[in-house]
Amino acid sequence: MSAPAEAVAVPDPARAAVRGGVLGNYVDQFDIFLPVIALAPVTATLYGPGDAVAHAGLVLVATLLARPVGAAVLGSWADRAGRTVVARTSLAGLAVATLLVALVPAALLGPTATLAVIVALRVVCGFFVGGGYTAGVPLAIEWTAPPRRGLVSGAIMAMSPAANATIAVLVLGLLTVLGEDGYAAWGWRVPFVVGAGLALVALAHYSRHVRDAPAAGPARADADEAPGTVARGPLAEVLVGAQRHRLRRLFVMMTGLWLFTAMAVAVLTAQLGVVRELAPVHVTAVMLAGTAASAVTMLACGHLSTRVGRRRFFLGFGAASAVLAPAAYLAALGPATGAGLVLAVVALQVVTVSVYGPVGAWLVEQFPPGVRSSGYGTAYSLSIVLPSLYPFYLPPLQDAAGPVVPVAALLALAGVLVLVGAALAPPVVERA
């Protein structure tokens, strides 16, 4: 005799929301870095001869610049309509756009048109990625008790290097089985099909198990707004209203974090092939080691921030990384080979992108519930604009000082921005 419908076990809503946040961020990060890793071995084949670093950077920039737009539009919607409906919409849109990249008829279009079409589709992907984490991450933190927020944040943010490692394993396996010619002919499409499938899995989870937290109420003016002020929408409240000072201060630190990502992931991946002249399979293997290590340290950093305090964590990390990140990068681009090269890349990932561990909790705790998705998404995404424009300002610097020194200098600058941003950041709002 079957159990009645009401007796069927329903997943704990808090656990389901955390799982959704972890899975959703994994899907988002998988999609973001797909072009960086999956298309690196076939850049010349798809886009024709030219500057491989610039072409790869342009595709990544298209995704990254669309994220703030998606975060602003869909984040405001999440504050008004609820986090779960926006998470589902974003995952559905991401699945479709990612699958369309896999179906681009490169042989028919030619190099220039192929680049243009992929860039356009990556703009769409970036828009929906912005909505995905703007809804899913605040929802997961809202369902989490304060003593566990750092750990949950670390688990969510660790999905970025975990996704990178997954793509690297997938690409490495395809290159090994198909060879470089087979991968260039059709194998590069497989990771994009996988990315679309992952988005559909996350969509199913949100549709069946996740619901909004009680803390997420309708948008409203914050208590520190002047009496008599006309109530604004969530996005306006963050950009020009009572929360604007928080956004401006957080912008500094988050710019440093994104500069770490641009230099230590995107630029390093390209330079290992161009400067170090490593074969595509070796580049993939080396980056796999680095991203796998940073996934573990990112989780640890999230938990550490609860023990020592988030502001103190960022202050210490910023000061240390301003020195250690350039040193690790110079070692990675130096004469080291074999194990020495792998250790240098691992060290670089650990002292740069591990800083993301506490960011999910830190940003959510900075904004009151009624504007939390708008605040989180805008602070997380708007700061990506300047770092993501590196394909335009990095080449002139490299023409003047060589391919390595400017990147090392930008890594040092990133550490300083994290340090200064943490010192400027306002106290958290304990309403999560």
C-alpha positions in Angstrom: 0.0 0.0 0.0 1.5 3.3 -1.0 2.0 6.1 1.5 -0.4 9.1 1.2 0.9 12.2 -0.6 1.1 14.2 2.6 3.3 11.5 4.2 5.9 11.7 1.5 9.1 13.1 3.0 9.8 16.8 2.0 13.4 18.0 2.0 14.3 20.4 4.8 13.8 23.9 3.2 17.1 25.2 4.7 19.0 22.2 3.4 17.3 22.4 0.0 18.2 26.1 -0.3 21.8 25.5 0.6 22.0 22.7 -1.9 20.4 24.9 -4.5 22.9 27.7 -3.8 25.8 25.3 -4.1 24.5 23.6 -7.2 23.4 26.9 -8.8 26.7 28.5 -8.3 28.5 25.5 -9.7 26.4 25.8 -12.8 27.0 29.5 -13.0 30.8 29.2 -12.6 30.9 26.2 -15.0 29.3 28.4 -17.6 31.4 31.4 -17.0 34.7 29.7 -17.5 33.6 27.4 -20.3 35.1 29.6 -23.1 38.3 30.2 -21.1 39.2 26.5 -20.7 37.1 24.6 -23.3 37.9 26.9 -26.2 41.6 27.6 -25.4 42.8 24.6 -27.4 40.8 25.7 -30.5 41.0 29.5 -30.4 43.0 29.7 -33.7 40.7 27.2 -35.4 37.5 29.0 -34.4 38.5 32.6 -34.7 41.4 32.4 -37.2 45.0 33.5 -36.7 45.6 36.5 -34.5 46.1 37.3 -30.8 44.8 34.3 -29.0 44.8 36.1 -25.6 42.8 39.0 -27.0 40.2 36.7 -28.6 39.8 34.6 -25.5 39.6 37.7 -23.4 36.9 39.2 -25.7 34.7 36.2 -25.3 35.1 36.2 -21.5 34.6 40.0 -21.3 31.2 39.6 -23.1 30.1 37.3 -20.4 31.4 39.3 -17.5 30.1 42.7 -18.7 26.6 41.2 -19.1 26.5 39.9 -15.6 26.0 43.4 -13.9 23.0 44.0 -16.2 21.5 40.6 -15.4 22.2 41.1 -11.7 20.5 44.6 -11.7 17.4 43.6 -13.7 16.9 40.1 -12.2 18.1 41.0 -8.7 15.5 43.8 -8.4 12.9 41.3 -9.6 14.0 38.8 -7.0 13.5 41.4 -4.2 10.0 42.0 -5.5 8.8 38.6 -6.6 10.9 36.2 -4.7 14.3 34.5 -5.0 13.2 31.1 -6.3 11.2 32.3 -9.3 14.2 34.3 -10.5 16.6 31.4 -9.9 14.4 29.2 -12.0 14.1 31.7 -14.8 17.8 32.4 -14.9 18.7 28.7 -15.0 16.3 28.0 -17.9 17.7 30.9 -19.9 21.2 29.9 -19.2 20.5 26.3 -20.4 19.1 27.5 -23.7 21.9 30.0 -24.4 24.7 27.6 -23.5 23.2 24.9 -25.7 23.1 27.4 -28.6 26.9 28.0 -28.3 27.4 24.2 -28.8 25.3 24.4 -32.0 27.2 27.4 -33.6 28.0 26.3 -37.2 31.6 27.5 -37.2 32.5 25.9 -40.5 29.7 27.7 -42.3 30.2 31.1 -40.6 33.9 31.5 -40.9 36.3 32.8 -38.2 35.0 36.4 -37.9 31.3 35.6 -37.9 31.9 32.7 -35.5 33.6 35.0 -33.0 30.8 37.5 -33.3 28.1 34.9 -32.8 29.8 33.3 -29.8 30.4 36.8 -28.2 26.7 37.6 -28.7 25.5 34.3 -27.1 27.9 34.8 -24.2 26.3 38.2 -23.5 23.0 36.3 -23.1 24.7 33.7 -20.9 26.2 36.4 -18.7 22.8 38.1 -18.3 21.3 34.9 -16.9 24.3 34.1 -14.8 23.9 37.5 -13.1 20.3 36.6 -12.2 21.3 33.1 -11.0 23.7 34.0 -8.2 21.8 37.2 -7.3 18.8 35.0 -6.3 20.4 31.7 -5.2 23.2 32.8 -3.0 21.2 35.3 -0.8 18.5 32.6 -0.5 21.0 30.0 0.8 22.5 32.4 3.3 19.1 33.6 4.5 18.2 30.0 5.4 21.5 29.5 7.2 22.1 30.1 10.9 24.8 32.8 11.5 27.5 30.4 13.0 27.4 28.3 9.8 27.2 31.1 7.2 31.0 31.3 6.6 31.1 27.5 6.0 28.1 27.6 3.7 29.5 30.6 1.9 32.8 28.8 1.4 31.0 25.8 0.0 29.1 27.9 -2.4 32.1 29.9 -3.6 34.3 26.8 -3.8 32.1 25.8 -6.7 34.0 28.2 -8.9 37.3 26.3 -8.8 35.4 23.0 -8.6 33.7 24.0 -11.8 37.0 25.0 -13.4 38.5 21.7 -12.4 35.5 19.8 -13.8 35.9 21.6 -17.2 39.6 20.9 -17.1 39.1 17.2 -16.5 36.4 17.1 -19.3 38.6 18.9 -21.8 41.7 16.9 -20.8 39.7 13.7 -21.4 38.4 14.8 -24.7 41.8 15.9 -25.9 43.3 12.6 -24.9 40.6 10.5 -26.6 40.0 12.6 -29.7 43.3 14.2 -30.1 43.7 17.9 -31.0 42.3 17.5 -34.5 39.2 15.7 -33.3 38.6 18.2 -30.4 38.9 21.1 -32.9 36.5 19.4 -35.3 33.6 18.8 -32.8 34.9 17.9 -29.4 34.8 21.4 -28.1 31.0 21.4 -28.3 30.7 18.7 -25.7 31.5 20.8 -22.6 28.8 23.3 -23.7 26.2 20.5 -24.0 27.3 19.4 -20.5 26.9 22.9 -19.2 23.3 23.2 -20.5 22.5 19.8 -19.0 23.8 20.9 -15.6 21.6 24.0 -15.7 18.6 21.9 -16.3 19.5 19.7 -13.3 19.7 22.8 -11.1 16.4 24.0 -12.5 14.7 20.8 -11.6 16.0 21.1 -8.0 14.8 24.6 -7.6 11.4 23.8 -9.1 10.8 20.8 -6.8 12.5 21.6 -3.5 13.4 25.2 -2.9 11.2 28.0 -1.5 11.8 31.5 -0.3 13.0 32.1 3.2 10.7 34.0 5.6 13.3 36.7 6.0 13.0 37.8 2.4 10.2 40.3 2.5 9.1 42.9 0.0 11.4 45.8 -0.8 11.2 48.8 1.4 13.2 51.8 2.4 15.8 51.2 5.1 15.4 52.6 8.5 18.2 55.1 8.0 16.3 56.8 5.1 15.3 60.4 5.9 11.7 60.8 7.1 9.3 61.7 4.4 11.5 60.3 1.6 9.6 58.6 -1.2 10.1 54.8 -1.2 12.3 53.6 -4.0 12.6 50.3 -5.8 15.2 47.8 -4.6 17.8 48.7 -7.2 17.3 52.4 -6.8 17.6 52.0 -3.1 21.1 50.3 -3.6 22.4 52.7 -6.3 21.1 56.1 -5.1 19.2 55.5 -1.9 20.0 54.6 1.7 22.3 51.7 0.7 24.4 53.6 -1.8 27.3 54.2 0.7 27.5 50.4 1.3 27.7 49.7 -2.4 30.5 52.3 -3.0 32.7 50.9 -0.2 32.2 47.3 -1.2 33.0 48.2 -4.8 36.7 48.7 -3.9 37.2 45.3 -2.3 35.2 43.4 -5.0 37.2 45.1 -7.7 40.3 43.6 -6.1 38.8 40.1 -6.1 37.8 40.3 -9.7 41.2 41.5 -10.7 42.6 38.4 -9.0 40.3 36.2 -11.1 41.2 38.0 -14.4 44.9 37.8 -13.9 45.3 34.4 -12.0 42.8 32.5 -14.1 42.0 34.0 -17.5 45.4 35.6 -18.2 47.5 32.8 -16.7 45.7 30.2 -18.7 46.4 32.0 -21.9 50.0 32.8 -20.9 50.9 29.3 -20.0 50.4 28.4 -23.7 51.7 31.6 -25.2 54.6 32.6 -22.9 55.5 29.2 -21.5 54.7 27.5 -24.8 53.0 24.6 -23.1 50.8 22.2 -25.2 47.0 22.6 -24.6 46.8 19.3 -22.7 49.6 20.4 -20.4 48.0 23.8 -19.8 44.7 22.1 -18.9 46.5 19.7 -16.5 48.4 22.4 -14.7 45.3 24.6 -14.3 43.4 21.6 -13.0 45.8 21.2 -10.2 45.6 24.8 -9.3 41.8 25.0 -9.3 41.4 21.8 -7.4 43.6 23.1 -4.6 41.8 26.5 -4.4 38.4 24.7 -4.1 39.6 23.3 -0.8 41.2 26.5 0.5 38.2 28.5 -0.5 36.0 26.3 1.7 38.5 26.7 4.6 38.7 30.5 4.2 34.9 30.7 4.4 34.9 28.9 7.7 37.9 30.8 9.0 36.1 34.1 8.4 33.5 33.1 11.0 36.2 32.3 13.5 38.3 35.4 13.1 35.7 37.9 11.8 35.1 38.6 8.1 36.7 42.1 8.1 39.8 40.8 9.9 40.0 37.9 7.4 39.9 40.2 4.4 42.4 42.6 5.9 44.9 39.8 6.5 44.4 38.1 3.1 44.7 41.4 1.2 48.0 42.3 2.9 49.5 38.8 2.4 48.3 38.4 -1.2 49.8 41.8 -2.3 53.2 40.2 -1.7 52.6 36.5 -2.3 50.5 36.7 -5.5 53.1 38.5 -7.6 55.8 36.1 -6.3 53.8 33.0 -7.2 52.9 34.4 -10.6 56.6 35.2 -11.4 57.5 31.7 -10.4 54.8 30.2 -12.6 56.0 32.2 -15.6 59.7 31.6 -14.8 62.0 28.7 -15.7 60.3 26.1 -13.4 59.1 23.0 -15.1 57.3 19.8 -14.0 56.4 19.7 -10.3 57.9 23.2 -9.7 55.5 24.7 -12.3 52.5 22.9 -10.8 53.4 24.1 -7.3 53.8 27.7 -8.5 50.3 27.6 -10.2 48.8 26.0 -7.1 50.3 28.6 -4.9 49.0 31.4 -7.1 45.4 30.1 -7.0 45.6 29.6 -3.2 46.8 33.2 -2.5 44.4 34.8 -4.9 41.0 33.3 -5.6 40.7 31.6 -2.2 39.7 35.0 -0.9 36.2 34.4 -2.4 35.3 31.9 0.4 33.5 34.3 2.7 32.2 36.7 0.1 28.7 35.1 -0.2 28.1 35.6 3.5 29.9 39.0 3.7 27.8 40.6 0.9 24.5 39.1 2.0 25.1 40.4 5.6 25.7 43.9 4.2 22.2 44.5 3.0 18.7 44.3 4.6 16.2 41.7 3.3 14.1 44.0 1.1 17.1 44.9 -1.1 19.4 42.0 -0.5 19.3 40.4 -4.0 19.8 43.9 -5.6 22.6 44.7 -3.2 24.4 41.4 -3.4 24.1 41.2 -7.2 25.2 44.8 -7.8 28.1 44.7 -5.4 29.3 41.4 -6.8 28.8 42.2 -10.5 29.3 45.9 -11.0 32.8 45.6 -9.6 33.7 43.2 -12.4 33.6 45.9 -15.1 37.1 47.4 -14.7 38.9 44.1 -14.2 37.2 42.5 -17.1 38.4 45.2 -19.5 41.9 43.9 -19.2 42.1 42.9 -22.9 42.1 46.6 -23.6 44.5 48.0 -21.0 46.8 45.0 -20.4 48.3 44.8 -24.0 49.6 48.4 -23.9 51.2 47.8 -20.5 52.8 44.6 -21.8 54.1 46.4 -24.9 55.9 48.8 -22.6 57.1 46.4 -19.9 57.0 42.9 -21.3 54.3 40.2 -21.0 55.0 39.2 -17.3 55.7 42.3 -15.2 52.4 44.1 -15.8 50.4 41.1 -14.7 52.5 40.8 -11.5 51.9 44.4 -10.8 48.1 44.1 -11.3 48.1 41.1 -8.9 49.8 43.3 -6.3 47.3 46.0 -6.9 44.4 43.5 -6.4 45.8 42.6 -2.9 46.0 46.3 -2.0 42.4 46.8 -3.1 41.2 43.9 -1.0 43.0 45.4 2.0 41.7 48.9 1.5 38.2 47.8 0.7 38.0 45.7 3.8 39.2 48.7 5.9 36.5 50.9 4.3 33.6 48.5 4.4 30.7 49.4 6.7 29.5 47.2 9.5 27.2 44.3 8.6 23.4 44.5 8.8 22.4 41.6 11.1 19.1 40.9 9.5 20.1 38.0 7.3 
